[in-house]
Amino acid sequence: MQGIKTFIPTQKKVDYLQSLLRVGFDTIDAGSFVSAKAIPQMQDTAEVFDKLDLSKTNTKILAIVANTQGAETASTHKIIDYLGYPFSISENFQMRNTHKTIAQSLVTLQEILEIADKSNKKCVAYLSMGFGNPYGDPWNVEIVGEWTEKLYSMGVKILSLSDTVGSSTPEVIDYLFSNLIPKYPEIEFGAHLHTTPDKWFEKVDAAFHAGCKRFDGAIQGFGGCPMAADQLTGNMPTEKLLSYFTTLKADTDINPMNFESSYNEAIKIFTNYH
């Protein structure tokens, strides 16, 4: 929802999230503790979290934070399980996304790891530009490997390689996951893929067969990163992910009827708010 300019009423957000909580997802990215000026849609995240009822779900809640202050605020909410921090290996994108250099962002990540540990939460680090870089910064698979080692040494245990602008290819996806997953068995690797409609299958298929078991999705692939390129590439559609894993007869714990209901709620929001 973060890229929708028209403010979505708090209760509508709560109702939509409640519908998602009935589906059976492992984790829901339910809000962001970020600058209300930068992302106005997320200004009521604290109120939304206070209204959520998690009594009938096993789904875990993740909140995105962009700085130490956001992490401190998020850590006071008992329903939050994960603090997600976007760490970019692109200097240009890190400045664009969090107004920090990579060196400053490393300090922030270390502080967030400490906050998460003290508040009995886990930190999910998103390795932004993990599959390529359109901004002219140096990028290759060796650089991704070096940053993985660096973040692992800091204590990162959940690392989501992030496409951000849809630049990934099946070959790069396969290479990174098939090499990094065996090398770092203590890290839970995830795939945060952005895609055009004709490329989703090859990306998911490459990641899954390379050993990735944690996938991020968004219904209808709605949105993208509001801090990325001007012409946004959509998120990985949740319905495509579910179709893929259903075909493989993989156990996802998803309730199809509840997902259909939540999907319909999402369409109403996307239709009525722009």
C-alpha positions in Angstrom: 0.0 0.0 0.0 2.9 2.3 0.6 3.0 3.7 -2.9 -0.8 4.6 -3.0 -1.0 8.4 -2.8 -4.6 8.7 -1.5 -4.7 7.9 2.2 -6.4 4.6 3.0 -8.5 4.9 6.2 -6.9 3.1 9.1 -9.8 0.7 9.7 -9.8 -0.4 6.0 -6.1 -1.3 6.4 -6.9 -3.2 9.6 -9.8 -5.1 7.9 -7.6 -6.0 4.9 -4.7 -7.2 7.1 -7.2 -9.3 9.2 -8.2 -11.0 6.0 -4.6 -11.7 5.2 -4.1 -13.1 8.7 -6.7 -15.8 8.0 -5.0 -17.1 4.8 -2.1 -18.9 6.5 0.9 -17.0 5.4 4.1 -17.5 7.4 4.7 -13.8 7.7 3.0 -10.6 6.7 4.8 -7.3 6.1 2.1 -5.3 7.8 3.5 -1.7 8.1 6.5 0.6 8.2 7.9 2.8 10.9 9.4 5.4 8.5 9.1 9.1 7.9 5.5 10.1 7.5 6.8 12.8 5.1 8.6 10.3 2.9 5.9 7.6 3.0 2.6 9.3 4.1 0.5 6.1 3.7 2.4 4.5 6.6 1.8 7.3 9.1 -0.8 5.2 11.0 1.2 2.0 11.3 1.3 2.1 15.1 -2.5 2.5 15.2 -3.0 -0.3 12.7 -0.9 -2.6 14.8 -2.8 -1.7 18.0 -6.0 -2.8 16.3 -4.9 -6.1 14.9 -6.2 -9.3 16.4 -3.7 -12.2 16.2 -5.6 -14.5 18.5 -6.6 -16.9 15.7 -3.5 -17.0 13.5 0.0 -18.3 13.6 1.2 -15.8 11.0 4.1 -13.6 12.1 4.2 -9.8 11.7 7.0 -7.9 10.1 7.5 -4.1 10.1 9.9 -2.2 8.0 12.2 0.3 9.7 14.5 2.8 8.1 16.5 4.0 11.1 17.2 3.4 14.8 14.3 5.6 15.9 11.9 3.5 13.8 13.3 0.3 15.2 13.0 1.6 18.8 9.3 2.4 18.2 8.6 -0.9 16.5 10.3 -2.8 19.3 7.6 -1.6 21.7 4.8 -3.4 19.8 4.5 -6.9 21.1 2.8 -8.3 18.0 5.8 -7.6 15.9 8.1 -10.6 15.3 10.5 -9.2 12.7 12.2 -5.8 12.1 12.9 -5.5 8.4 15.8 -3.2 7.3 16.6 -2.4 3.7 20.4 -2.5 3.3 21.6 -1.6 -0.2 24.9 -2.5 -1.7 24.4 0.4 -4.0 25.6 3.7 -2.6 23.3 5.6 -4.8 20.2 3.6 -3.9 21.0 3.6 -0.2 21.1 7.4 -0.2 17.9 7.5 -2.2 16.1 5.0 0.0 17.3 5.9 3.6 19.4 9.1 3.0 22.5 7.2 4.4 25.8 6.1 3.0 26.5 2.4 3.0 28.9 3.0 5.9 26.2 4.8 7.9 23.7 2.1 7.0 26.0 -0.5 8.5 26.0 1.3 11.8 22.2 1.5 11.7 21.9 -2.2 10.9 24.1 -3.1 13.9 22.0 -0.9 16.1 18.8 -2.5 14.8 20.2 -6.0 15.4 20.9 -5.0 19.0 17.4 -3.5 19.4 15.8 -6.7 18.0 17.8 -8.9 20.3 16.9 -6.8 23.4 13.2 -6.8 22.5 13.0 -10.6 21.6 12.5 -9.9 17.9 14.4 -10.9 14.8 15.9 -8.8 12.2 15.4 -9.4 8.5 18.0 -7.7 6.4 17.0 -7.0 2.8 20.1 -7.0 0.5 18.8 -4.4 -1.9 20.3 -4.5 -5.4 21.2 -8.0 -4.7 20.7 -9.2 -8.3 22.1 -6.2 -10.2 22.5 -2.4 -10.2 21.0 0.1 -12.7 22.6 3.1 -11.0 26.2 2.6 -12.2 27.6 1.3 -8.9 30.0 -1.7 -9.0 28.1 -5.0 -9.0 28.9 -8.7 -9.5 28.2 -11.9 -7.7 31.5 -11.7 -5.8 30.4 -8.4 -4.3 27.1 -9.9 -3.2 29.1 -12.8 -1.6 31.4 -10.3 0.2 28.4 -8.4 1.6 26.7 -11.6 2.7 29.8 -12.6 4.7 30.0 -9.1 6.2 26.3 -9.1 7.3 26.7 -12.7 8.6 29.6 -11.6 10.7 27.5 -8.8 12.2 24.8 -11.4 13.3 22.3 -11.3 10.4 20.4 -14.6 10.4 17.7 -13.8 7.9 18.9 -12.3 4.6 16.5 -11.5 1.8 18.2 -10.9 -1.5 16.2 -8.2 -3.1 15.7 -7.5 -6.8 14.3 -4.0 -6.2 14.1 -3.0 -9.9 13.5 -6.3 -11.6 17.0 -6.7 -13.0 17.5 -10.3 -12.0 18.0 -13.1 -14.4 17.4 -16.9 -13.8 21.1 -17.5 -14.2 22.2 -14.9 -11.5 19.4 -16.1 -9.2 20.4 -19.7 -9.5 24.1 -18.9 -9.0 23.7 -16.8 -5.9 21.2 -19.1 -4.0 22.9 -22.3 -5.0 26.3 -21.0 -3.8 25.2 -18.9 -0.7 22.7 -21.3 0.8 25.2 -24.2 1.3 27.9 -21.8 2.4 25.8 -20.2 5.1 23.5 -22.9 6.6 22.8 -20.6 9.6 21.3 -18.0 7.4 17.6 -18.2 6.3 17.8 -16.8 2.7 14.8 -15.2 1.1 13.9 -14.0 -2.4 12.3 -10.5 -2.7 11.8 -10.4 -6.4 10.3 -7.7 -8.6 9.3 -8.7 -12.1 7.5 -7.9 -15.3 4.4 -10.1 -16.0 6.3 -12.3 -18.5 9.3 -13.0 -16.3 7.8 -14.2 -13.0 7.9 -17.9 -13.6 11.6 -18.2 -14.6 12.6 -16.1 -11.5 10.6 -18.1 -9.0 11.6 -21.4 -10.6 15.3 -20.6 -10.5 15.2 -19.5 -6.8 13.2 -22.5 -5.7 15.3 -25.1 -7.4 18.5 -23.3 -6.1 17.2 -24.0 -2.5 15.3 -20.8 -1.6 12.3 -21.5 0.6 11.3 -17.9 1.7 9.5 -15.8 -0.9 8.0 -12.4 -0.7 4.9 -11.5 -2.7 2.3 -8.9 -3.2 -1.3 -9.5 -4.4 -1.5 -8.6 -8.1 2.2 -7.6 -7.9 0.8 -4.3 -6.9 3.4 -1.5 -6.4 7.1 -1.6 -6.3 9.7 0.3 -4.4 8.7 4.0 -4.3 12.3 5.0 -3.9 13.5 3.1 -7.0 13.5 4.0 -10.7 10.8 6.2 -12.0 9.3 3.4 -14.1 8.6 0.8 -11.4 8.6 -2.9 -11.9 6.0 -4.7 -10.0 6.4 -6.9 -7.0 6.2 -10.7 -7.4 2.5 -11.5 -7.5 1.4 -13.6 -4.5 -1.2 -15.4 -6.6 1.6 -16.5 -9.1 3.7 -17.8 -6.2 0.7 -19.8 -4.9 -0.1 -21.1 -8.3 3.6 -22.2 -8.8 3.7 -24.0 -5.4 0.3 -25.6 -5.9 1.5 -27.1 -9.2 4.5 -28.6 -7.4 2.1 -29.9 -4.7 4.3 -28.0 -2.1 2.8 -27.7 1.4 2.2 -23.9 1.9 -0.4 -24.1 4.7 -2.5 -21.6 2.6 -6.3 -21.7 2.8 -7.4 -21.1 -0.8 -10.9 -19.8 0.0 -9.5 -17.3 2.5 -6.9 -16.2 0.0 -9.6 -15.6 -2.6 -11.5 -13.5 -0.1 -8.4 -11.5 0.8 -7.6 -11.1 -2.9 -11.0 -9.6 -3.5 -10.5 -7.2 -0.6 -7.2 -6.1 -2.1 -8.8 -5.4 -5.5 -11.4 -3.1 -3.8 -8.6 -1.1 -2.2 -6.5 -0.9 -5.4 -9.6 0.2 -7.3 -10.8 2.8 -4.9 -7.5 4.3 -3.8 -4.8 5.5 -6.2 
